[in-house]
Amino acid sequence: MAVMGRSADKVRFAVLGCGLISRIHLEGIHQTEEAELAAVCDVNESAARQAGEAHGVPYYTSYEEMIKNDDIDVVTICTPSGMHPEQTIMAARAGKHVLVEKPIAIRLEDIDRMIQACQAHNVLMGTIFPRRMAPAAQYVKRFIAEGRLGKLSLCTAIIKPYREQSYYDSAGWRGTWKLDGGGVLMNQGIHSIDLLQWIAGPAEVRYSKADHVLRDIEVEDTAVIVLEFAHGAIGTIEATTTAYKQPAHQLIFHGERDTIILTEDHITTMAIVGEEFEVPQFEPFKTIPDGHRMQIRDMALAVREGRSPLVTGEDARISLEMILKAYEFWK
């Protein structure tokens, strides 16, 4: 899987989809010493041309043509969620590694096909869950894994990224089952759902309630989920895009000895029973763009070193399975 014939040994990335999130990927590639931008692609010629000219690389309107380029090592997929599976499989067949925006897919059978295709063609597949890169989140995960919280009792994700109706109206695929795959849980909430189970351990969905309460969309703008963790703790997920001026993402962990609250990417509460404890300080971190940049660098290193990326397709399958199980109670 090592990259051959590169002056300066850079891994060459192509970006598929030149919408809003692609800008973060493009800048992340430029800021990564081990990576280099090779091409961009979008079916919208104006968007493709603008991105290509802005970054000084060839642009394509045909994905099929772009992946014929032998000078591309990794395709970063930034298209609507429902398009990810076929685009990933095409890249794998062309011998390209893939880094896929969340959600990696909107059906479990599609993730399985993506994983199988990448394995069959000996390429890597990573998915974007940048909140895992936060030093505070990694610290909390270690703290809990070491048993310093004691037995967990209640683990909660509160997800309240505000989205007006205009957000959904801005693109025809937003808020649809076919291409968005769901609403606040699938699009915005999947980050916190992934982080909750990654930190606190595997969990099963026991009940959920969801609906489009305020927004004129096919999918949910509001949802509540009840979880049961493998270690016996109870979990809850509260999610909505209708809460104005609230923290977008918050995780709360209660245990025998401690309460820990992660707000966005920072520890805002850490209280240990019978003990004075200072909240540790970390280097400044923002999910966007820092988490994306770190995952892009990790992907470049994974290609060079012939190892799996930090967040794999198999990892992405876990949170998707939880969300789809929650939807079964609604549909």
C-alpha positions in Angstrom: 0.0 0.0 0.0 3.0 2.3 0.1 3.0 5.2 -2.4 5.7 4.8 -5.0 7.5 7.4 -7.2 6.7 10.5 -5.2 9.1 13.3 -5.0 8.9 14.2 -1.2 6.9 11.1 -0.6 3.5 12.8 -0.5 0.2 11.0 -0.7 -2.0 12.5 -3.4 -5.6 13.3 -2.6 -8.6 14.0 -4.9 -11.8 15.6 -3.6 -15.1 14.4 -4.9 -17.9 16.9 -4.3 -17.1 20.6 -4.1 -19.8 21.8 -1.7 -19.4 23.4 1.7 -17.7 20.6 3.6 -15.1 20.1 0.8 -13.5 23.4 1.7 -12.5 21.9 5.0 -11.0 18.9 3.3 -9.2 21.0 0.7 -7.6 23.2 3.4 -6.8 20.2 5.5 -4.9 18.6 2.6 -2.9 21.8 2.0 -2.0 22.0 5.7 -0.8 18.4 5.8 2.9 17.9 5.1 2.4 14.3 4.0 -0.4 15.1 1.6 -0.9 16.9 -1.7 -4.0 17.8 -3.6 -4.1 16.2 -7.1 -7.6 16.9 -8.4 -11.2 17.9 -7.6 -14.5 16.8 -9.1 -18.1 17.9 -9.1 -21.0 17.3 -11.6 -21.5 21.1 -11.4 -18.9 22.4 -13.7 -18.9 25.8 -12.2 -18.2 24.4 -8.7 -15.5 22.1 -10.0 -13.8 24.8 -12.0 -13.9 27.2 -9.2 -12.3 24.7 -6.7 -9.8 23.5 -9.3 -8.6 27.0 -10.2 -8.6 28.2 -6.6 -6.3 25.3 -5.6 -4.3 25.1 -8.8 -5.2 21.5 -9.7 -7.1 19.8 -12.6 -10.9 19.7 -12.2 -13.3 17.1 -13.5 -17.0 16.8 -14.0 -16.8 13.1 -14.6 -15.9 10.9 -11.5 -15.3 8.0 -13.8 -12.7 10.0 -15.7 -11.0 11.3 -12.5 -10.4 7.9 -11.0 -8.6 6.7 -14.1 -5.8 9.1 -13.1 -3.0 6.9 -11.9 -1.5 9.9 -10.0 -4.3 9.8 -7.4 -3.8 7.7 -4.2 -6.9 8.7 -2.1 -10.3 9.9 -3.0 -12.0 12.0 -0.3 -15.8 11.7 -0.8 -17.8 14.8 0.2 -21.0 14.2 -1.7 -24.6 13.6 -0.3 -24.7 10.6 2.0 -26.8 8.4 -0.2 -24.1 8.6 -3.0 -21.2 7.4 -0.9 -21.5 3.6 -1.4 -21.3 3.4 -5.2 -18.7 6.1 -5.3 -16.6 4.3 -2.7 -16.9 1.0 -4.6 -15.9 2.7 -7.9 -12.8 4.1 -6.2 -11.9 0.8 -4.7 -12.1 -0.9 -8.1 -9.8 1.7 -9.5 -7.3 1.0 -6.8 -7.9 4.2 -4.8 -8.0 4.5 -1.0 -11.1 6.3 0.2 -11.8 8.8 3.1 -15.6 9.2 3.3 -17.6 12.0 5.1 -20.1 10.9 7.7 -22.5 9.2 7.5 -20.4 6.7 5.5 -23.7 5.3 4.2 -27.3 5.3 5.1 -28.0 1.5 4.9 -26.0 -1.3 6.7 -26.0 -3.4 3.5 -24.2 -0.6 1.7 -21.5 -0.3 4.4 -20.9 -4.0 4.1 -20.6 -3.7 0.3 -18.1 -0.8 0.7 -16.0 -2.7 3.3 -16.0 -5.9 1.1 -15.0 -3.9 -2.0 -12.1 -2.2 -0.3 -10.9 -5.5 1.2 -11.2 -7.2 -2.2 -9.1 -4.5 -3.9 -6.6 -4.1 -1.1 -7.4 -0.4 -0.4 -8.0 1.4 2.8 -11.3 3.0 3.8 -11.6 5.6 6.5 -14.5 7.7 7.7 -14.7 11.2 9.1 -15.5 11.4 12.8 -13.4 14.3 13.8 -14.7 14.6 17.3 -12.7 11.5 18.2 -9.5 13.5 17.5 -10.2 16.0 20.3 -7.6 15.6 23.1 -10.4 16.1 25.7 -12.5 13.2 24.3 -9.4 10.9 24.2 -8.6 11.8 27.8 -12.2 11.0 28.9 -12.1 7.7 27.0 -8.9 6.7 28.8 -10.2 7.9 32.2 -13.3 5.7 31.9 -11.4 2.7 30.4 -9.0 2.8 33.3 -12.0 2.4 35.7 -11.4 5.8 37.4 -15.1 6.7 37.0 -16.1 3.5 38.7 -19.3 1.7 37.5 -21.2 3.8 35.0 -24.9 4.6 35.7 -26.1 7.1 33.1 -24.5 8.2 29.9 -26.2 10.9 27.9 -25.7 12.6 24.5 -27.5 16.0 24.1 -27.5 17.1 20.5 -28.9 20.5 19.6 -27.4 22.0 16.5 -29.9 24.7 15.4 -31.0 24.6 11.7 -33.7 26.9 10.3 -36.0 25.8 7.4 -33.7 27.6 5.0 -30.9 25.1 5.7 -33.1 22.3 4.5 -34.3 24.3 1.5 -30.8 25.2 0.5 -30.2 21.8 -1.2 -32.7 19.4 -2.6 -31.1 16.4 -0.9 -31.3 17.8 2.6 -34.0 16.4 4.9 -34.8 13.4 2.5 -34.7 9.7 3.2 -33.1 8.9 -0.2 -30.0 11.0 0.0 -29.7 12.4 3.6 -30.8 9.1 5.1 -32.4 10.7 8.1 -32.5 14.0 10.0 -30.9 15.2 13.2 -29.8 11.7 14.2 -28.2 10.8 10.9 -26.8 14.1 9.7 -25.8 16.0 12.8 -26.2 13.6 15.7 -24.1 10.8 14.3 -21.0 12.5 15.6 -22.1 12.5 19.2 -23.7 9.0 18.9 -20.4 7.7 17.7 -18.5 9.5 20.4 -20.9 8.3 23.2 -20.5 4.6 22.3 -16.7 5.0 21.5 -16.1 6.4 25.0 -18.6 4.5 27.1 -18.7 1.2 25.3 -21.2 -0.7 23.2 -24.9 0.0 23.6 -28.2 -1.3 22.4 -31.2 0.9 21.4 -34.2 -0.1 23.5 -36.7 2.6 22.6 -36.9 5.8 20.5 -39.4 8.4 19.5 -38.8 10.8 16.6 -40.8 13.1 14.3 -40.5 16.2 12.1 -42.1 18.5 14.7 -41.3 22.0 13.4 -39.4 21.6 10.1 -41.0 20.9 6.8 -38.9 17.8 5.9 -39.4 14.1 5.4 -37.1 13.1 8.2 -36.9 13.9 11.9 -36.0 17.2 13.4 -36.4 15.9 17.0 -35.7 12.6 18.6 -35.2 10.8 21.9 -33.5 7.4 22.3 -33.1 5.1 25.3 -30.0 2.9 25.4 -28.7 0.0 27.4 -25.0 -0.3 27.7 -23.2 -3.7 27.8 -21.8 -2.9 31.2 -25.3 -2.2 32.6 -25.6 1.5 32.5 -28.6 3.3 31.0 -28.1 5.8 28.2 -30.2 8.5 26.6 -29.9 10.6 23.5 -31.8 13.8 23.1 -31.5 15.4 19.7 -33.2 18.3 17.8 -32.4 21.0 15.2 -35.1 23.3 16.7 -33.3 24.5 19.9 -32.0 28.0 19.5 -28.7 29.1 21.0 -27.9 25.8 22.8 -24.7 23.8 22.9 -24.6 21.8 19.7 -23.1 18.7 21.3 -22.8 17.6 24.9 -21.9 14.3 26.5 -22.6 13.5 30.2 -21.1 10.5 32.0 -22.2 9.6 35.5 -20.5 6.9 37.6 -19.8 5.8 41.1 -17.0 8.3 41.6 -17.4 11.1 39.1 -19.4 13.2 36.8 -17.8 14.2 33.5 -19.4 16.6 31.0 -17.9 17.2 27.5 -19.4 20.3 25.9 -18.4 20.4 22.2 -14.8 19.4 22.4 -13.9 20.6 26.0 -14.3 19.1 29.5 -16.6 21.6 31.2 -17.3 19.6 34.4 -15.2 16.9 36.1 -16.2 16.3 39.7 -14.8 13.4 41.7 -16.5 12.2 44.9 -14.4 13.1 48.0 -11.5 14.5 46.0 -10.3 17.8 44.7 -9.7 17.6 41.0 -8.5 20.1 38.5 -9.9 19.7 35.0 -6.9 19.0 32.7 -5.9 21.6 30.1 -5.3 20.8 26.5 -4.1 22.5 23.4 -6.8 24.5 21.6 -8.9 22.2 19.4 -11.9 22.8 17.1 -13.7 19.8 15.4 -13.8 21.9 12.2 -11.1 22.2 10.9 -8.7 20.6 13.4 -10.3 17.2 13.5 -10.6 16.9 9.7 -7.0 17.9 9.3 -5.8 15.3 11.8 -7.8 12.6 10.1 -6.5 13.6 6.7 -2.9 13.3 8.0 -3.8 10.0 9.6 -5.1 8.7 6.3 -1.9 9.8 4.5 0.2 8.1 7.1 -1.9 5.0 7.0 -1.4 4.7 3.2 2.4 5.2 3.6 2.7 2.8 6.5 0.3 0.1 5.2 -2.0 0.2 8.3 -5.6 0.9 9.0 -6.8 4.5 9.5 -7.8 5.5 13.1 -11.5 5.4 12.2 -12.4 2.6 9.8 -15.6 1.6 7.9 -16.2 -1.0 10.6 -16.1 1.7 13.2 -18.6 3.8 11.2 -21.0 0.8 11.0 -21.7 0.8 14.8 -23.3 4.3 15.1 -25.2 3.8 11.8 -26.7 0.6 13.2 -27.8 2.4 16.3 -29.5 5.1 14.3 -31.3 2.7 12.0 -32.5 0.7 15.0 -33.9 4.0 16.4 -35.7 4.7 13.2 -37.5 1.3 13.3 -39.5 2.6 16.3 -40.7 5.6 14.2 -41.2 4.3 10.7 
